[in-house]
């Protein structure tokens, strides 16, 4: 079996991640699979020493990807 992200073989006896969509990936390919295949919503910001999250001022801007796919939705 091959990794859905990079296409190289999954090694027997080594860790592999199985997504709820059925994709099998290497552990180092997992983040890329989730971001590309499922496109979760997220907010970019900073965390202070007290653990408070502050969104960046640019967080409300529309990304170039969203501009390109706006007509598809």
C-alpha positions as CSV (number, residue, x, y, z in Angstrom):
1,X,0.0,0.0,0.0
2,X,1.1,3.5,-0.7
3,X,0.8,6.8,1.2
4,X,-2.1,8.8,-0.2
5,X,-0.1,12.1,0.1
6,X,3.4,11.3,-1.2
7,X,2.8,8.0,-3.0
8,X,5.6,6.1,-1.5
9,X,5.1,2.7,0.1
10,X,3.9,2.4,3.7
11,X,6.4,0.3,5.6
12,X,5.3,-2.9,7.3
13,X,5.6,-2.6,11.1
14,X,6.0,1.2,11.0
15,X,3.4,3.7,12.2
16,X,0.8,4.8,9.6
17,X,-2.2,7.1,10.1
18,X,-5.7,6.1,8.9
19,X,-8.0,9.1,8.4
20,X,-11.8,8.9,8.8
21,X,-12.0,9.3,5.0
22,X,-10.1,6.0,4.6
23,X,-6.7,7.5,3.6
24,X,-3.6,5.9,4.8
25,X,-0.6,8.2,5.3
26,X,2.9,8.3,6.8
27,X,3.0,10.1,10.1
28,X,5.0,12.9,8.5
29,X,2.4,13.3,5.7
30,X,-0.6,13.5,8.1
31,X,-0.7,17.3,8.4
32,X,-0.5,17.8,4.7
33,X,-3.3,15.3,4.1
34,X,-5.6,17.0,6.6
35,X,-4.9,20.5,5.3
36,X,-5.2,19.6,1.6
37,X,-8.0,17.0,1.6
38,X,-10.3,18.4,4.3
39,X,-9.5,22.1,4.3
40,X,-10.5,22.8,8.0
41,X,-11.3,26.3,9.0
42,X,-8.7,27.9,11.3
43,X,-7.7,31.3,12.6
44,X,-4.1,32.5,12.8
45,X,-3.0,34.4,15.9
46,X,-0.8,34.4,18.9
47,X,-0.9,32.9,22.4
48,X,0.4,34.9,25.3
49,X,2.0,33.4,28.5
50,X,-1.4,33.2,30.2
51,X,-2.7,31.0,27.4
52,X,-5.0,33.6,25.9
53,X,-5.4,33.4,22.1
54,X,-5.5,36.6,20.1
55,X,-6.4,36.5,16.4
56,X,-4.1,38.5,14.1
57,X,-5.7,41.5,12.5
58,X,-5.4,39.9,9.1
59,X,-7.4,36.9,10.2
60,X,-10.6,38.3,8.8
61,X,-9.2,38.8,5.3
62,X,-10.2,36.3,2.5
63,X,-7.3,34.1,1.4
64,X,-6.4,33.9,-2.3
65,X,-7.7,30.3,-2.4
66,X,-11.1,31.4,-1.1
67,X,-11.2,34.1,-3.8
68,X,-10.5,31.5,-6.5
69,X,-13.1,29.1,-5.2
70,X,-15.8,31.6,-4.3
71,X,-17.7,31.1,-7.5
72,X,-17.6,27.3,-7.0
73,X,-19.5,27.3,-3.7
